[in-house]
Amino acid sequence: MSVSVLFHFAFDPASRAARLALGEAKVAFEENAVKPWEPDCPVATLNPSGMTPVLQTTANSRVLTVCEQTAILGWLEDRTKDAFLMPSDPFERAETRRLVSWFDRRFTDEVDAVLLHERMEKPLLRLGPPEARALRAGREALKHHLVMMEALLGERDWLAGRRMSQADIVAAAHLSVLDYFSEIGWANYPALKTWYMKLKSRPCFRTLLSDRFPGVAPAGHYTDLDF
């Protein structure tokens, strides 16, 4: 295998984080868009958990299968002697890990598991229309997290400190999916909006902006770099 292949689902935040990080690292890769919920999904034979993303690449003439967001981001760090998306400063490294865990756990459980279930998973799995009560709960939880991010970015250039890190990549991956479904009122979070526009303008973000979810048009500003 001469070219790396990323098996991913376009609206999975972890898959988006992998795509952003690979693009930022300038690693050439082919995209293999999959549907993890289908029984014949190739990811089921590559990753015991059946979860996306999965990267297949070569290392020392051997095929390497790197499963899921944490391993892929770690593999990218291991490729270079210099800090890539994990800062060299000990405080910022610790803060990066804290923020990535926040999104992997609390944000996923309180926001994605509710809003993306109602807006995305239900249509895909034909589970019926969104429930108003669940949408309200998910949106209230989202506001809480956005307020915390706004506070951090009011004091810092990037989420973890002075330079872009894994925390920014992972956070942007989550927010970009929610933004597609018009779930973020950016006007209420000016520092967060400025941060997101900086990330959105980076070349690695371009492929995400071309993603389309069947039957749902993106928010009107979704592809605008300065909105």
Contacts in CASP RR format, 6 or more apart in sequence:
PFRMAT RR
TARGET T0000
AUTHOR 0000-0000-0000
METHOD contacts of the structure
MODEL  1
MSVSVLFHFAFDPASRAARLALGEAKVAFEENAVKPWEPDCPVATLNPSG
MTPVLQTTANSRVLTVCEQTAILGWLEDRTKDAFLMPSDPFERAETRRLV
SWFDRRFTDEVDAVLLHERMEKPLLRLGPPEARALRAGREALKHHLVMME
ALLGERDWLAGRRMSQADIVAAAHLSVLDYFSEIGWANYPALKTWYMKLK
SRPCFRTLLSDRFPGVAPAGHYTDLDF
1 56 0 8 1.000
1 57 0 8 1.000
1 58 0 8 1.000
1 63 0 8 1.000
2 58 0 8 1.000
3 28 0 8 1.000
3 29 0 8 1.000
3 30 0 8 1.000
4 22 0 8 1.000
4 27 0 8 1.000
4 28 0 8 1.000
4 29 0 8 1.000
4 30 0 8 1.000
4 55 0 8 1.000
4 56 0 8 1.000
4 57 0 8 1.000
4 58 0 8 1.000
5 29 0 8 1.000
5 30 0 8 1.000
5 31 0 8 1.000
5 32 0 8 1.000
5 55 0 8 1.000
5 56 0 8 1.000
5 57 0 8 1.000
6 15 0 8 1.000
6 18 0 8 1.000
6 19 0 8 1.000
6 22 0 8 1.000
6 29 0 8 1.000
6 30 0 8 1.000
6 31 0 8 1.000
6 32 0 8 1.000
6 53 0 8 1.000
6 54 0 8 1.000
6 55 0 8 1.000
7 32 0 8 1.000
7 34 0 8 1.000
7 42 0 8 1.000
7 43 0 8 1.000
7 46 0 8 1.000
7 52 0 8 1.000
7 53 0 8 1.000
7 54 0 8 1.000
7 55 0 8 1.000
7 56 0 8 1.000
8 15 0 8 1.000
8 16 0 8 1.000
8 18 0 8 1.000
8 19 0 8 1.000
8 31 0 8 1.000
8 32 0 8 1.000
8 33 0 8 1.000
8 34 0 8 1.000
8 52 0 8 1.000
8 53 0 8 1.000
8 54 0 8 1.000
9 15 0 8 1.000
9 33 0 8 1.000
9 34 0 8 1.000
9 35 0 8 1.000
9 36 0 8 1.000
9 52 0 8 1.000
9 53 0 8 1.000
10 16 0 8 1.000
10 33 0 8 1.000
10 211 0 8 1.000
10 213 0 8 1.000
11 116 0 8 1.000
11 120 0 8 1.000
11 177 0 8 1.000
11 180 0 8 1.000
11 211 0 8 1.000
11 213 0 8 1.000
12 36 0 8 1.000
12 52 0 8 1.000
12 53 0 8 1.000
12 177 0 8 1.000
13 103 0 8 1.000
13 108 0 8 1.000
13 112 0 8 1.000
13 170 0 8 1.000
13 173 0 8 1.000
13 174 0 8 1.000
13 176 0 8 1.000
13 177 0 8 1.000
14 51 0 8 1.000
14 52 0 8 1.000
14 53 0 8 1.000
14 68 0 8 1.000
14 69 0 8 1.000
14 173 0 8 1.000
15 52 0 8 1.000
15 53 0 8 1.000
15 173 0 8 1.000
16 172 0 8 1.000
16 173 0 8 1.000
16 174 0 8 1.000
16 176 0 8 1.000
16 177 0 8 1.000
16 208 0 8 1.000
17 69 0 8 1.000
17 73 0 8 1.000
17 169 0 8 1.000
17 170 0 8 1.000
17 172 0 8 1.000
17 173 0 8 1.000
18 53 0 8 1.000
18 55 0 8 1.000
18 69 0 8 1.000
18 72 0 8 1.000
18 73 0 8 1.000
19 31 0 8 1.000
19 53 0 8 1.000
19 204 0 8 1.000
19 207 0 8 1.000
19 208 0 8 1.000
20 169 0 8 1.000
20 172 0 8 1.000
20 173 0 8 1.000
20 204 0 8 1.000
20 205 0 8 1.000
20 208 0 8 1.000
21 72 0 8 1.000
21 73 0 8 1.000
21 76 0 8 1.000
21 85 0 8 1.000
21 166 0 8 1.000
21 169 0 8 1.000
21 204 0 8 1.000
22 29 0 8 1.000
22 55 0 8 1.000
22 72 0 8 1.000
22 76 0 8 1.000
22 204 0 8 1.000
23 203 0 8 1.000
23 204 0 8 1.000
24 84 0 8 1.000
24 85 0 8 1.000
24 169 0 8 1.000
24 202 0 8 1.000
24 204 0 8 1.000
25 76 0 8 1.000
25 79 0 8 1.000
25 84 0 8 1.000
27 76 0 8 1.000
29 55 0 8 1.000
29 57 0 8 1.000
31 207 0 8 1.000
32 42 0 8 1.000
34 41 0 8 1.000
34 42 0 8 1.000
34 43 0 8 1.000
34 52 0 8 1.000
35 41 0 8 1.000
35 124 0 8 1.000
36 43 0 8 1.000
36 50 0 8 1.000
36 51 0 8 1.000
36 52 0 8 1.000
37 124 0 8 1.000
37 125 0 8 1.000
41 50 0 8 1.000
43 50 0 8 1.000
43 51 0 8 1.000
43 52 0 8 1.000
43 54 0 8 1.000
44 50 0 8 1.000
46 54 0 8 1.000
46 56 0 8 1.000
46 65 0 8 1.000
46 67 0 8 1.000
47 54 0 8 1.000
47 65 0 8 1.000
47 67 0 8 1.000
47 68 0 8 1.000
49 67 0 8 1.000
49 68 0 8 1.000
51 67 0 8 1.000
51 68 0 8 1.000
52 68 0 8 1.000
53 68 0 8 1.000
53 69 0 8 1.000
53 72 0 8 1.000
54 65 0 8 1.000
54 66 0 8 1.000
54 67 0 8 1.000
54 68 0 8 1.000
55 65 0 8 1.000
55 66 0 8 1.000
55 67 0 8 1.000
55 72 0 8 1.000
55 75 0 8 1.000
56 63 0 8 1.000
56 64 0 8 1.000
56 65 0 8 1.000
56 66 0 8 1.000
57 63 0 8 1.000
57 64 0 8 1.000
57 66 0 8 1.000
58 64 0 8 1.000
64 75 0 8 1.000
66 72 0 8 1.000
66 75 0 8 1.000
69 104 0 8 1.000
69 170 0 8 1.000
70 104 0 8 1.000
73 85 0 8 1.000
73 166 0 8 1.000
73 169 0 8 1.000
74 86 0 8 1.000
76 84 0 8 1.000
76 85 0 8 1.000
77 83 0 8 1.000
77 84 0 8 1.000
77 85 0 8 1.000
77 86 0 8 1.000
85 96 0 8 1.000
85 164 0 8 1.000
85 165 0 8 1.000
85 166 0 8 1.000
85 169 0 8 1.000
86 93 0 8 1.000
86 96 0 8 1.000
86 165 0 8 1.000
86 166 0 8 1.000
87 93 0 8 1.000
87 96 0 8 1.000
87 160 0 8 1.000
87 161 0 8 1.000
87 162 0 8 1.000
87 163 0 8 1.000
87 165 0 8 1.000
89 162 0 8 1.000
92 160 0 8 1.000
92 161 0 8 1.000
92 162 0 8 1.000
92 163 0 8 1.000
92 165 0 8 1.000
95 159 0 8 1.000
95 160 0 8 1.000
95 161 0 8 1.000
95 167 0 8 1.000
96 159 0 8 1.000
96 160 0 8 1.000
96 165 0 8 1.000
96 166 0 8 1.000
96 167 0 8 1.000
99 159 0 8 1.000
99 160 0 8 1.000
99 167 0 8 1.000
99 170 0 8 1.000
99 171 0 8 1.000
100 166 0 8 1.000
100 167 0 8 1.000
100 170 0 8 1.000
103 167 0 8 1.000
103 170 0 8 1.000
103 171 0 8 1.000
103 174 0 8 1.000
104 170 0 8 1.000
106 145 0 8 1.000
107 145 0 8 1.000
107 174 0 8 1.000
108 174 0 8 1.000
110 138 0 8 1.000
110 141 0 8 1.000
110 144 0 8 1.000
110 145 0 8 1.000
111 138 0 8 1.000
111 141 0 8 1.000
111 142 0 8 1.000
111 145 0 8 1.000
111 174 0 8 1.000
111 178 0 8 1.000
112 174 0 8 1.000
112 177 0 8 1.000
114 134 0 8 1.000
114 135 0 8 1.000
114 137 0 8 1.000
114 138 0 8 1.000
114 141 0 8 1.000
115 135 0 8 1.000
115 138 0 8 1.000
115 139 0 8 1.000
115 142 0 8 1.000
115 178 0 8 1.000
115 181 0 8 1.000
115 183 0 8 1.000
116 177 0 8 1.000
116 178 0 8 1.000
116 181 0 8 1.000
117 134 0 8 1.000
118 130 0 8 1.000
118 131 0 8 1.000
118 134 0 8 1.000
118 135 0 8 1.000
119 130 0 8 1.000
119 135 0 8 1.000
119 181 0 8 1.000
119 183 0 8 1.000
119 216 0 8 1.000
120 177 0 8 1.000
120 181 0 8 1.000
120 213 0 8 1.000
121 127 0 8 1.000
122 128 0 8 1.000
122 129 0 8 1.000
122 130 0 8 1.000
123 214 0 8 1.000
123 215 0 8 1.000
123 216 0 8 1.000
139 183 0 8 1.000
142 178 0 8 1.000
142 183 0 8 1.000
142 184 0 8 1.000
146 184 0 8 1.000
146 188 0 8 1.000
146 189 0 8 1.000
146 192 0 8 1.000
147 189 0 8 1.000
149 159 0 8 1.000
149 171 0 8 1.000
149 189 0 8 1.000
149 192 0 8 1.000
150 189 0 8 1.000
150 190 0 8 1.000
150 191 0 8 1.000
150 192 0 8 1.000
152 159 0 8 1.000
153 159 0 8 1.000
153 191 0 8 1.000
153 192 0 8 1.000
153 194 0 8 1.000
153 195 0 8 1.000
154 191 0 8 1.000
156 162 0 8 1.000
157 163 0 8 1.000
158 164 0 8 1.000
158 165 0 8 1.000
158 167 0 8 1.000
158 168 0 8 1.000
158 195 0 8 1.000
159 165 0 8 1.000
159 167 0 8 1.000
159 168 0 8 1.000
159 171 0 8 1.000
159 195 0 8 1.000
160 167 0 8 1.000
160 168 0 8 1.000
164 199 0 8 1.000
168 195 0 8 1.000
168 199 0 8 1.000
172 196 0 8 1.000
172 199 0 8 1.000
172 200 0 8 1.000
172 205 0 8 1.000
175 184 0 8 1.000
175 196 0 8 1.000
176 200 0 8 1.000
176 205 0 8 1.000
176 208 0 8 1.000
178 184 0 8 1.000
179 196 0 8 1.000
179 219 0 8 1.000
179 222 0 8 1.000
180 211 0 8 1.000
180 213 0 8 1.000
180 216 0 8 1.000
180 218 0 8 1.000
180 219 0 8 1.000
180 222 0 8 1.000
181 213 0 8 1.000
181 216 0 8 1.000
181 219 0 8 1.000
182 219 0 8 1.000
182 220 0 8 1.000
186 192 0 8 1.000
186 193 0 8 1.000
186 196 0 8 1.000
186 221 0 8 1.000
186 227 0 8 1.000
187 193 0 8 1.000
197 225 0 8 1.000
197 226 0 8 1.000
197 227 0 8 1.000
199 205 0 8 1.000
200 209 0 8 1.000
200 225 0 8 1.000
201 225 0 8 1.000
201 226 0 8 1.000
209 222 0 8 1.000
209 223 0 8 1.000
212 218 0 8 1.000
221 227 0 8 1.000
END
